[in-house]
Amino acid sequence: MSDNPEARFASDAYFLGPKSENAAWVRGEFQAILDHWFDWRRSLFTDDPEAISPERRLSTEFLRERERLGQAVRILREKLCAEVPTFTPRYVGHMVSEVSLPALLGHFATLLHNPNNTSRDVARVGGVIEDEAIAMLAGMVGYDPALAQGHFTGGGTVANFEAVWRARYRMDHCLSLALQGYESRGERFDAFEAAHIGWDAFEAQRAESGAIEAELRGCSGVLGNPFDYGERLTRATGRPWRGPVLITPGNKHFSWRKAANVFGLGEEAFWNAPLDAQGRFDLGGLDALIARARDEGRPVLAIVSVAGTTEAGEIDPVDGVCDRLDALRAEGIDIWHHVDAAYGGFFCSMLGGAAEHCLEPGRVRALGAIARADSVTLDPHKLGYVPYACGAFLTRDVRGYVASSFQAPYIDRAATNDKWACTLEGSRTASGAAATWLTGRSIGFGPGRFGDMLRSTIETRMAFQSAIAAAIPDARFLPADSNILCFSLARPGEALSQSNQRTGEVFTRLQGDPAFSVSRTVMSAQSYDALMQAHVASWDGEYDSDQLVLLRCVFMNPFWSNPDVERALLPAFIETLQTHLG
Ligand SMILES: *Cc1c(COP(=O)(O)O)cnc(C)c1O
């Protein structure tokens, strides 16, 4: 059994509790927020007349309308009782769990004021809170909060798009300069090399060339006609222009395919790096892909590594990717590195404290290396325990935050109060930022409470793994880096296809049983071949299918760190599983 008193302190005080144990004082906090809001409205423009008179509020017509609304609210309330009960520790299905009290209160309080963080004109306070919350997240992942830039998004998908958007602008700046050099002075260039000179060399070469803004704009692929641009690049590089590529590991989230589609890359340009037997980014494979892009004269728009894969919570060797990119940088090849830490970024809160010891040393190094990447995606609405919809996109420095063609110097652009110029989304809520801010101000994003709480979720995964292994010898576990447990059910020697069949059937039966919620995931040999080989070998099975069906449990609920909860519910979970094994 896990023993983590610090984590319990955090979960007990910062969550409502599965039985609404903290209801009394939470009601008081909500009440105080409402009263304060009512008073704030009354305190402004005190001489203005009341718009809804007491007599009107007592009229029959008015009361009828009030009743109509009350009725509709009751209907909604009743409907919501059929909603998935993600608050209970029995819910270990997808990447969602109970939200924290600071997040809920921060979200609610801000909702009442309804700021629009698109611009300071309509979010005088919301925008400031957003900047402060971004600085907190920057500190958590190891960026210098004074240099890092970022904003909240509608989720991880949009945050990943933000990275591609910026990487595309950076590439376009560099290629425009090279194209301008060719067209005005006949300087032939290699697109791979020209696209990766990095900001310092770009500034220096631009100054040296004396190219003015209008000339660069005339050579921009973002601004110009894409077909003309292709022909011009073909002439300038002496080889057919085939566009950039985006390198992602095979364990990436579906949002990357969407990004390739949205940014017009063509799925051909969406290169999958192979995975090792652990299901993590294979660095040898990365080298080969970079070499191929270089060979083919195609820029690498960005390399993505994943900290906390959606399927299994695996943490890629981010440090290894950084080391390789640093070595290339020494040769003058500066490739954008984005870390998709939508799920696992909050594990950075464990670093530097006792909490980190429940991670493998290699995973600690990987999480620590996010600080070296150009940009990162975080999803506070996952392991930040913040309500939907709340993602975040951050860059290590202001130059990486540029999201413009050549109209305005990027420093001015980033410093502006109008975020809309730097965000894919237009109108944006301040609620997610405030939920994150209030979490940072109370629980904090350090190893002390938050990190201990996340450590307890990993210990819960370990406790489940031991208990399942002891009770069900046919359970075959995937390697696990964090708080997600994936396993299949296979008898010694049997074929993968048979195991898939059994695991799938058990999942269907579990789905029909309200006692616990788990999820199912299917891995394909196209991405996970090495892992699948090792997995099937663990029961001497026959590798006869290109798919691997798995039961998946995501342990986010903080109350599993309570020994009473674990004592009561873990055996019940094992029993449920055994019942459905057939
Ligand atoms: C969840 C997730 C996303 C997408 O985030 P949304 O908030 O669902 O848009 C992207 N990448 C990873 C690794 C994720 O786990």
The ligand as an SDF file (V2000), in Angstrom:
LIG
                    3D

 15 15  0  0  0  0  0  0  0  0999 V2000
   -4.9790   15.0370  -24.7690 C   0  0  0  0  0  0  0  0  0  0  0  0
   -3.7930   15.1770  -25.6140 C   0  0  0  0  0  0  0  0  0  0  0  0
   -3.7820   16.0850  -26.6900 C   0  0  0  0  0  0  0  0  0  0  0  0
   -5.0080   16.8470  -27.1470 C   0  0  0  0  0  0  0  0  0  0  0  0
   -5.5010   17.6430  -26.1650 O   0  0  0  0  0  0  0  0  0  0  0  0
   -7.0210   18.1680  -26.1690 P   0  0  0  0  0  0  0  0  0  0  0  0
   -7.0190   18.9840  -24.9390 O   0  0  0  0  0  0  0  0  0  0  0  0
   -7.8910   16.9390  -26.0700 O   0  0  0  0  0  0  0  0  0  0  0  0
   -7.2310   18.9320  -27.4000 O   0  0  0  0  0  0  0  0  0  0  0  0
   -2.6020   16.2320  -27.4010 C   0  0  0  0  0  0  0  0  0  0  0  0
   -1.5180   15.5260  -27.0760 N   0  0  0  0  0  0  0  0  0  0  0  0
   -1.4960   14.6320  -26.0620 C   0  0  0  0  0  0  0  0  0  0  0  0
   -0.2360   13.8940  -25.7550 C   0  0  0  0  0  0  0  0  0  0  0  0
   -2.6400   14.4290  -25.2920 C   0  0  0  0  0  0  0  0  0  0  0  0
   -2.6230   13.5380  -24.3010 O   0  0  0  0  0  0  0  0  0  0  0  0
  1  2  1  0
  2  3  1  0
  2 14  2  0
  3  4  1  0
  3 10  2  0
  4  5  1  0
  5  6  1  0
  6  7  2  0
  6  8  1  0
  6  9  1  0
 10 11  1  0
 11 12  2  0
 12 13  1  0
 12 14  1  0
 14 15  1  0
M  END
$$$$
